[in-house]
């Protein structure tokens, strides 16, 4: 059943057309993800659908009983409300108060709140967003309209929200950059691009495939049009006259073809690594400790960063991840311990909150303050204007004032300013918040070739899998544990640890209770089935092992070639040891998974 229909909707801001006579509909039980470059109109589309913002022309139709609930990017609460009151506002009457408040408290616990009486006004921006999310989820609605619901959620919270929205029986229209989230939750993708909407059935992975097909067809059609136009223009040059009605119609068709806009190839944030040269000494942390009140965030932490380290930092909100970054940047002092930073180290710190921007300043001047140009690895120069072009700021936008940019565009501009400083240590604190997927994709490619150290705090599981090779996990009471690999590898390791604990507990229980045959049967049944993560791992583990073996072969060849270069030799030996450890762990998993698979096959026989 159709819930909402938009027809020929147009919306402009000053001279910028965001939606140009677009059509759009939401059907019952549809879960729609809206994507597109920042500033293209994603949030505007959501606001129009939710009835929050007016449109210039067109028509919107929906049933009289359809209820829409909207989550804005930046929520605002009535002054004086407590956390619990803000969460239930508009959803409570005397008949359902007890039930709604109990459900709200359960959700608040899931999203990290324990003091329900604290004033909502005292909360951080991220905490306010989570309170507003709970308020929306408690509302009985036919359509949920969610603008960046995964921002400021840690990994466990994101997984909880995924499950909640998958089970939600109404329709969902949401903007999010979280690609794993889109893959699991949505069944349609709508792309906002240059005033038009493009709809693709399926999740994000299917969208990538279908968009490439659409673009290939469009470019083929464009090539045919240009070829035909060349032939027609030649006909005109031969002296055609508009003497007859037939000839005049022919000339009008040529004119119309000339006036058609060329299909623009998708702009890409194409960047080359521009890091400054780094010496042997990098960043050395020794016995770092930091507490606030009775809460230990970091306790006796030691680490020496290696050249080309790719580090991801994870943990629940408020555990100390950002504090660790600020300690490394000299913004926060540790309670004890020392930090030594090499003389050649140049840090680029991309914080969660944009640094102060003078919004009356022009875009290009803001970037030029950091540098007129940067040098690439081959010695060539890229000017500030060229970098802006590559970062999706065209000539007109470069001379606009910052105040005219969307929130996502300001975030992208802030990132570009940091890269213009040519750092050799890039520290990114929640870089995926408010950046569009296209920018994230090319940023990931840029980080692949970055010649320096990368340290990332992120809750974006896809981004971590794509960019890091080692994780620091905040495990509570100041303890930071190290895991090799990306986020999916970390989940596998944690799952192994949890299963080992379960087996140990079961074994102890069996020893203490000889009459536990029923429990034994339950345990056996549980083990004879792959989890979702185990199934994914089983399908790819042979290829993973082959890649690791290939890396070790390459490293052994390089070691033989660098026997007289002690610095390089030490670096290669360290890398080989790390890869060897990963291979050993993969082989242990291979034995476990194949044994379990064999048991499953035997059980079927």
Buried (B, 14 or more C-beta within 10 A) or exposed (E): EEBBBBEEBBBBEEEBBBBBEBEBBBEEEBBBBBBBBBBBBBBBBBBBBBEBEEBEEBEBEBEEEBEBBBBBBEBEBEEEBBBBBBBBBEBBEEEEEEEBBEBBBEBBEBBBBEEBEBBBBEBEEBBBBBBBBBBBBBBEBBBBBBBBBBBBBBBBBBBBBBEBBEEBEBBBBBBBBBBBBBBBBBBBBBBBBBBEBBBBEBBBEBBBEBBEEEEEEEEEEBEEBEEEBEEBEEEEEEEBEEEEEEEEEBBEEBEEBEEEEEEEEEBEBEBBBBBBEBEEBBBBBBEBBBBEEEEBBBBEBEBEBBEBBBBBBBBBBBBBBBBBBBBBBEEEEBEBBEBEBBEEBBBBBBBBEBEEBEEEEBBBBBBBEBBEBBBEEEEEEBBBBEBBBBBBBEEEBBEBBBEBBBBBBBBBBBBBBBBBBBBBBBBBBBBBBBBBBBBBBBBEBBBEEBBBBBBBBBBBBBBBBBBBBBBBBBEEEBEBEEBBBBBBBBBBBEBBEEBEEEEEEBEEEBEEEEEBEEEEEEBEEEEBEBEEEBEBBBEEBEEBBEBBBEBBEBBEEBBEEBEEEEEBBEBBEEBBEBBBEBBEBBBEBBEBBEEBBEEEEEEEE
